[in-house]
Amino acid sequence: MIVTTKKLFEHAYGKYALGAYNINNLEQIEGLFKGNLQSQAPFIIQISRGARSYT
């Protein structure tokens, strides 16, 4: 499910930390999604303009 960061922070506040990951290629995206699907943990993807054109 895709939600805004505001909703993520409101839900997590005082309960748990949110992981934010810098992504540079497709392999990293695949690994991030596989790991977080298993744990059912929410996360934030960070991507630069340069990496976005590569991915």
N, CA, C and O atoms as a CHARMM CRD file, in Angstrom:
* protein
*
  220
    1    1 MET  N      0.83800  -1.15900   0.00000 PROA 1      0.00000
    2    1 MET  CA     0.00000   0.00000   0.00000 PROA 1      0.00000
    3    1 MET  C      0.89700   1.23900   0.00000 PROA 1      0.00000
    4    1 MET  O      1.88700   1.29000   0.72900 PROA 1      0.00000
    5    2 ILE  N      0.56000   2.20700  -0.79200 PROA 2      0.00000
    6    2 ILE  CA     1.30900   3.45500  -0.83600 PROA 2      0.00000
    7    2 ILE  C      0.52000   4.50700  -0.06300 PROA 2      0.00000
    8    2 ILE  O     -0.66200   4.73100  -0.32600 PROA 2      0.00000
    9    3 VAL  N      1.19000   5.15000   0.89700 PROA 3      0.00000
   10    3 VAL  CA     0.56500   6.21000   1.68800 PROA 3      0.00000
   11    3 VAL  C      1.53500   7.38300   1.79700 PROA 3      0.00000
   12    3 VAL  O      2.71300   7.25700   1.46100 PROA 3      0.00000
   13    4 THR  N      1.03800   8.51500   2.26500 PROA 4      0.00000
   14    4 THR  CA     1.89900   9.68200   2.43500 PROA 4      0.00000
   15    4 THR  C      2.81200   9.48100   3.64500 PROA 4      0.00000
   16    4 THR  O      2.51100   8.69900   4.54600 PROA 4      0.00000
   17    5 THR  N      3.93200  10.20300   3.64300 PROA 5      0.00000
   18    5 THR  CA     4.83300  10.11500   4.79100 PROA 5      0.00000
   19    5 THR  C      4.16100  10.67100   6.04300 PROA 5      0.00000
   20    5 THR  O      4.45700  10.22400   7.15100 PROA 5      0.00000
   21    6 LYS  N      3.27100  11.63000   5.88200 PROA 6      0.00000
   22    6 LYS  CA     2.55100  12.16800   7.04400 PROA 6      0.00000
   23    6 LYS  C      1.78800  11.05200   7.75600 PROA 6      0.00000
   24    6 LYS  O      1.83400  10.94800   8.98200 PROA 6      0.00000
   25    7 LYS  N      1.09300  10.22700   6.99400 PROA 7      0.00000
   26    7 LYS  CA     0.35000   9.11300   7.59400 PROA 7      0.00000
   27    7 LYS  C      1.29700   8.10700   8.24100 PROA 7      0.00000
   28    7 LYS  O      1.01100   7.58400   9.31800 PROA 7      0.00000
   29    8 LEU  N      2.43000   7.83500   7.57900 PROA 8      0.00000
   30    8 LEU  CA     3.41000   6.90900   8.16000 PROA 8      0.00000
   31    8 LEU  C      3.91200   7.41800   9.50700 PROA 8      0.00000
   32    8 LEU  O      3.94600   6.67400  10.48700 PROA 8      0.00000
   33    9 PHE  N      4.30400   8.70100   9.54800 PROA 9      0.00000
   34    9 PHE  CA     4.84200   9.26400  10.78600 PROA 9      0.00000
   35    9 PHE  C      3.78700   9.33100  11.88500 PROA 9      0.00000
   36    9 PHE  O      4.09400   9.07000  13.04900 PROA 9      0.00000
   37   10 GLU  N      2.56000   9.67400  11.53700 PROA 10     0.00000
   38   10 GLU  CA     1.49100   9.71900  12.53700 PROA 10     0.00000
   39   10 GLU  C      1.27000   8.33700  13.16100 PROA 10     0.00000
   40   10 GLU  O      1.09300   8.22100  14.37400 PROA 10     0.00000
   41   11 HSD  N      1.28100   7.30800  12.33900 PROA 11     0.00000
   42   11 HSD  CA     1.05300   5.94700  12.84400 PROA 11     0.00000
   43   11 HSD  C      2.22600   5.45500  13.68800 PROA 11     0.00000
   44   11 HSD  O      2.02800   4.77100  14.69200 PROA 11     0.00000
   45   12 ALA  N      3.44300   5.80200  13.28300 PROA 12     0.00000
   46   12 ALA  CA     4.63800   5.30100  13.96000 PROA 12     0.00000
   47   12 ALA  C      5.00000   6.09600  15.21500 PROA 12     0.00000
   48   12 ALA  O      5.71900   5.59300  16.07900 PROA 12     0.00000
   49   13 TYR  N      4.51600   7.31000  15.32000 PROA 13     0.00000
   50   13 TYR  CA     4.93700   8.20900  16.40100 PROA 13     0.00000
   51   13 TYR  C      4.82700   7.54900  17.78000 PROA 13     0.00000
   52   13 TYR  O      3.75000   7.12900  18.20400 PROA 13     0.00000
   53   14 GLY  N      5.97000   7.47100  18.46300 PROA 14     0.00000
   54   14 GLY  CA     6.01600   6.91000  19.80700 PROA 14     0.00000
   55   14 GLY  C      5.96600   5.39500  19.88100 PROA 14     0.00000
   56   14 GLY  O      6.00900   4.83100  20.97400 PROA 14     0.00000
   57   15 LYS  N      5.87500   4.71700  18.72400 PROA 15     0.00000
   58   15 LYS  CA     5.75100   3.25800  18.73600 PROA 15     0.00000
   59   15 LYS  C      6.93800   2.54900  18.09000 PROA 15     0.00000
   60   15 LYS  O      7.45400   1.57300  18.63500 PROA 15     0.00000
   61   16 TYR  N      7.37000   3.03700  16.93600 PROA 16     0.00000
   62   16 TYR  CA     8.45200   2.36100  16.23000 PROA 16     0.00000
   63   16 TYR  C      9.14700   3.32100  15.27600 PROA 16     0.00000
   64   16 TYR  O      8.62000   4.38500  14.95200 PROA 16     0.00000
   65   17 ALA  N     10.33600   2.93200  14.83100 PROA 17     0.00000
   66   17 ALA  CA    11.10600   3.73500  13.87900 PROA 17     0.00000
   67   17 ALA  C     10.72400   3.35300  12.45700 PROA 17     0.00000
   68   17 ALA  O     10.32300   2.22000  12.19000 PROA 17     0.00000
   69   18 LEU  N     10.85300   4.30300  11.56100 PROA 18     0.00000
   70   18 LEU  CA    10.62100   4.04300  10.13800 PROA 18     0.00000
   71   18 LEU  C     11.96100   3.98500   9.42000 PROA 18     0.00000
   72   18 LEU  O     12.80900   4.85600   9.61200 PROA 18     0.00000
   73   19 GLY  N     12.15000   2.97200   8.60200 PROA 19     0.00000
   74   19 GLY  CA    13.35700   2.89100   7.79200 PROA 19     0.00000
   75   19 GLY  C     13.18700   3.72300   6.53000 PROA 19     0.00000
   76   19 GLY  O     12.14600   3.66700   5.87500 PROA 19     0.00000
   77   20 ALA  N     14.21900   4.49700   6.19400 PROA 20     0.00000
   78   20 ALA  CA    14.23400   5.26800   4.95000 PROA 20     0.00000
   79   20 ALA  C     15.49600   4.85900   4.19700 PROA 20     0.00000
   80   20 ALA  O     16.60200   4.97500   4.72700 PROA 20     0.00000
   81   21 TYR  N     15.33800   4.38900   2.98600 PROA 21     0.00000
   82   21 TYR  CA    16.43700   3.77400   2.24900 PROA 21     0.00000
   83   21 TYR  C     16.74300   4.53500   0.96400 PROA 21     0.00000
   84   21 TYR  O     15.84900   4.82600   0.17000 PROA 21     0.00000
   85   22 ASN  N     18.04100   4.85400   0.77200 PROA 22     0.00000
   86   22 ASN  CA    18.50000   5.47600  -0.46600 PROA 22     0.00000
   87   22 ASN  C     18.68700   4.38300  -1.50400 PROA 22     0.00000
   88   22 ASN  O     19.42900   3.42700  -1.27900 PROA 22     0.00000
   89   23 ILE  N     18.02600   4.51800  -2.62200 PROA 23     0.00000
   90   23 ILE  CA    18.04200   3.50400  -3.67200 PROA 23     0.00000
   91   23 ILE  C     18.81000   4.02900  -4.87900 PROA 23     0.00000
   92   23 ILE  O     18.60600   5.16500  -5.30700 PROA 23     0.00000
   93   24 ASN  N     19.69500   3.19500  -5.42300 PROA 24     0.00000
   94   24 ASN  CA    20.48000   3.59000  -6.58700 PROA 24     0.00000
   95   24 ASN  C     20.27100   2.70700  -7.80600 PROA 24     0.00000
   96   24 ASN  O     20.67900   3.07300  -8.90800 PROA 24     0.00000
   97   25 ASN  N     19.64000   1.54200  -7.62700 PROA 25     0.00000
   98   25 ASN  CA    19.43800   0.66600  -8.77700 PROA 25     0.00000
   99   25 ASN  C     18.27900  -0.29800  -8.52500 PROA 25     0.00000
  100   25 ASN  O     17.75800  -0.38500  -7.41300 PROA 25     0.00000
  101   26 LEU  N     17.89200  -1.00500  -9.55600 PROA 26     0.00000
  102   26 LEU  CA    16.74900  -1.90900  -9.48400 PROA 26     0.00000
  103   26 LEU  C     16.97800  -3.06600  -8.51400 PROA 26     0.00000
  104   26 LEU  O     16.04500  -3.51400  -7.84900 PROA 26     0.00000
  105   27 GLU  N     18.20600  -3.54400  -8.43400 PROA 27     0.00000
  106   27 GLU  CA    18.50800  -4.65600  -7.53200 PROA 27     0.00000
  107   27 GLU  C     18.25600  -4.26500  -6.07100 PROA 27     0.00000
  108   27 GLU  O     17.75500  -5.07100  -5.28700 PROA 27     0.00000
  109   28 GLN  N     18.59900  -3.04700  -5.71900 PROA 28     0.00000
  110   28 GLN  CA    18.35000  -2.58100  -4.35400 PROA 28     0.00000
  111   28 GLN  C     16.85400  -2.48000  -4.07300 PROA 28     0.00000
  112   28 GLN  O     16.40400  -2.81800  -2.97800 PROA 28     0.00000
  113   29 ILE  N     16.09200  -2.02400  -5.04200 PROA 29     0.00000
  114   29 ILE  CA    14.63800  -1.93000  -4.88100 PROA 29     0.00000
  115   29 ILE  C     14.05000  -3.32000  -4.65500 PROA 29     0.00000
  116   29 ILE  O     13.21400  -3.50900  -3.77200 PROA 29     0.00000
  117   30 GLU  N     14.48700  -4.29000  -5.45300 PROA 30     0.00000
  118   30 GLU  CA    13.98200  -5.65900  -5.30300 PROA 30     0.00000
  119   30 GLU  C     14.30500  -6.21200  -3.92000 PROA 30     0.00000
  120   30 GLU  O     13.44300  -6.81500  -3.27900 PROA 30     0.00000
  121   31 GLY  N     15.53300  -6.01500  -3.45500 PROA 31     0.00000
  122   31 GLY  CA    15.92800  -6.49800  -2.13700 PROA 31     0.00000
  123   31 GLY  C     15.14200  -5.82600  -1.02300 PROA 31     0.00000
  124   31 GLY  O     14.73200  -6.48000  -0.06400 PROA 31     0.00000
  125   32 LEU  N     14.93400  -4.53700  -1.14800 PROA 32     0.00000
  126   32 LEU  CA    14.16500  -3.79600  -0.14700 PROA 32     0.00000
  127   32 LEU  C     12.73700  -4.31100  -0.06100 PROA 32     0.00000
  128   32 LEU  O     12.22500  -4.55000   1.03300 PROA 32     0.00000
  129   33 PHE  N     12.09700  -4.48200  -1.20500 PROA 33     0.00000
  130   33 PHE  CA    10.71900  -4.96100  -1.20000 PROA 33     0.00000
  131   33 PHE  C     10.61100  -6.38800  -0.67500 PROA 33     0.00000
  132   33 PHE  O      9.68900  -6.69900   0.07900 PROA 33     0.00000
  133   34 LYS  N     11.53800  -7.25900  -1.06400 PROA 34     0.00000
  134   34 LYS  CA    11.49200  -8.64100  -0.57100 PROA 34     0.00000
  135   34 LYS  C     11.64100  -8.69000   0.94400 PROA 34     0.00000
  136   34 LYS  O     10.88700  -9.39100   1.61900 PROA 34     0.00000
  137   35 GLY  N     12.59700  -7.95900   1.47600 PROA 35     0.00000
  138   35 GLY  CA    12.81800  -7.95700   2.91800 PROA 35     0.00000
  139   35 GLY  C     11.65300  -7.36900   3.69100 PROA 35     0.00000
  140   35 GLY  O     11.27100  -7.88700   4.74000 PROA 35     0.00000
  141   36 ASN  N     11.09500  -6.30100   3.18100 PROA 36     0.00000
  142   36 ASN  CA    10.00600  -5.65500   3.90200 PROA 36     0.00000
  143   36 ASN  C      8.67500  -6.36500   3.72200 PROA 36     0.00000
  144   36 ASN  O      7.79800  -6.24300   4.57800 PROA 36     0.00000
  145   37 LEU  N      8.50100  -7.09400   2.64800 PROA 37     0.00000
  146   37 LEU  CA     7.28600  -7.89900   2.51200 PROA 37     0.00000
  147   37 LEU  C      7.26400  -9.01000   3.54900 PROA 37     0.00000
  148   37 LEU  O      6.21300  -9.33500   4.10100 PROA 37     0.00000
  149   38 GLN  N      8.43300  -9.58900   3.81200 PROA 38     0.00000
  150   38 GLN  CA     8.51600 -10.64800   4.82000 PROA 38     0.00000
  151   38 GLN  C      8.23600 -10.11000   6.21900 PROA 38     0.00000
  152   38 GLN  O      7.55900 -10.76300   7.01300 PROA 38     0.00000
  153   39 SER  N      8.75100  -8.92700   6.52000 PROA 39     0.00000
  154   39 SER  CA     8.59700  -8.37500   7.86900 PROA 39     0.00000
  155   39 SER  C      7.32700  -7.54900   8.04000 PROA 39     0.00000
  156   39 SER  O      6.94500  -7.22300   9.16300 PROA 39     0.00000
  157   40 GLN  N      6.67800  -7.21200   6.93900 PROA 40     0.00000
  158   40 GLN  CA     5.47600  -6.36600   6.97200 PROA 40     0.00000
  159   40 GLN  C      5.76200  -5.00800   7.61700 PROA 40     0.00000
  160   40 GLN  O      4.87500  -4.40400   8.21900 PROA 40     0.00000
  161   41 ALA  N      6.99600  -4.53300   7.49000 PROA 41     0.00000
  162   41 ALA  CA     7.38600  -3.25400   8.07400 PROA 41     0.00000
  163   41 ALA  C      7.19900  -2.12600   7.05800 PROA 41     0.00000
  164   41 ALA  O      7.51700  -2.29300   5.88100 PROA 41     0.00000
  165   42 PRO  N      6.68900  -0.99300   7.50400 PROA 42     0.00000
  166   42 PRO  CA     6.58100   0.15000   6.59500 PROA 42     0.00000
  167   42 PRO  C      7.96900   0.72400   6.32800 PROA 42     0.00000
  168   42 PRO  O      8.86900   0.57300   7.15400 PROA 42     0.00000
  169   43 PHE  N      8.15100   1.37500   5.19400 PROA 43     0.00000
  170   43 PHE  CA     9.44100   1.96000   4.86300 PROA 43     0.00000
  171   43 PHE  C      9.26000   3.11700   3.89500 PROA 43     0.00000
  172   43 PHE  O      8.21000   3.27400   3.27200 PROA 43     0.00000
  173   44 ILE  N     10.30700   3.92100   3.78500 PROA 44     0.00000
  174   44 ILE  CA    10.33200   5.06800   2.88300 PROA 44     0.00000
  175   44 ILE  C     11.45100   4.83700   1.88200 PROA 44     0.00000
  176   44 ILE  O     12.56900   4.48800   2.26200 PROA 44     0.00000
  177   45 ILE  N     11.15200   5.03000   0.61200 PROA 45     0.00000
  178   45 ILE  CA    12.16500   4.93300  -0.43800 PROA 45     0.00000
  179   45 ILE  C     12.63300   6.34200  -0.77700 PROA 45     0.00000
  180   45 ILE  O     11.82300   7.22900  -1.04600 PROA 45     0.00000
  181   46 GLN  N     13.94800   6.53900  -0.76100 PROA 46     0.00000
  182   46 GLN  CA    14.54300   7.81600  -1.15600 PROA 46     0.00000
  183   46 GLN  C     15.31700   7.56400  -2.44100 PROA 46     0.00000
  184   46 GLN  O     16.08000   6.60200  -2.53300 PROA 46     0.00000
  185   47 ILE  N     15.12400   8.41800  -3.42200 PROA 47     0.00000
  186   47 ILE  CA    15.80900   8.22800  -4.70000 PROA 47     0.00000
  187   47 ILE  C     16.18000   9.58400  -5.28500 PROA 47     0.00000
  188   47 ILE  O     15.37300  10.51300  -5.28400 PROA 47     0.00000
  189   48 SER  N     17.40500   9.68700  -5.78200 PROA 48     0.00000
  190   48 SER  CA    17.86100  10.94100  -6.37800 PROA 48     0.00000
  191   48 SER  C     17.43000  11.01400  -7.84000 PROA 48     0.00000
  192   48 SER  O     17.06700  10.00400  -8.44400 PROA 48     0.00000
  193   49 ARG  N     17.47400  12.18800  -8.38200 PROA 49     0.00000
  194   49 ARG  CA    17.11500  12.37500  -9.78400 PROA 49     0.00000
  195   49 ARG  C     18.02400  11.55000 -10.69900 PROA 49     0.00000
  196   49 ARG  O     17.55700  10.95400 -11.67000 PROA 49     0.00000
  197   50 GLY  N     19.32500  11.51900 -10.38600 PROA 50     0.00000
  198   50 GLY  CA    20.26300  10.75000 -11.19200 PROA 50     0.00000
  199   50 GLY  C     19.99600   9.25600 -11.13000 PROA 50     0.00000
  200   50 GLY  O     20.01900   8.57500 -12.15500 PROA 50     0.00000
  201   51 ALA  N     19.74200   8.74700  -9.94000 PROA 51     0.00000
  202   51 ALA  CA    19.44000   7.32100  -9.77900 PROA 51     0.00000
  203   51 ALA  C     18.11700   6.97900 -10.43200 PROA 51     0.00000
  204   51 ALA  O     17.96000   5.88800 -10.97900 PROA 51     0.00000
  205   52 ARG  N     17.17300   7.88700 -10.38500 PROA 52     0.00000
  206   52 ARG  CA    15.86300   7.63900 -10.98700 PROA 52     0.00000
  207   52 ARG  C     15.99000   7.41300 -12.49200 PROA 52     0.00000
  208   52 ARG  O     15.29300   6.56500 -13.04900 PROA 52     0.00000
  209   53 SER  N     16.85900   8.15100 -13.14400 PROA 53     0.00000
  210   53 SER  CA    17.02100   7.97200 -14.59000 PROA 53     0.00000
  211   53 SER  C     17.70600   6.64200 -14.91000 PROA 53     0.00000
  212   53 SER  O     17.48100   6.07500 -15.97900 PROA 53     0.00000
  213   54 TYR  N     18.54700   6.13300 -13.98300 PROA 54     0.00000
  214   54 TYR  CA    19.20300   4.84400 -14.18500 PROA 54     0.00000
  215   54 TYR  C     18.22800   3.70100 -13.95400 PROA 54     0.00000
  216   54 TYR  O     18.17600   2.75600 -14.74100 PROA 54     0.00000
  217   55 THR  N     17.45700   3.78400 -12.87800 PROA 55     0.00000
  218   55 THR  CA    16.54700   2.71900 -12.48300 PROA 55     0.00000
  219   55 THR  C     15.41300   2.65600 -13.46100 PROA 55     0.00000
  220   55 THR  O     14.52000   1.82200 -13.31800 PROA 55     0.00000
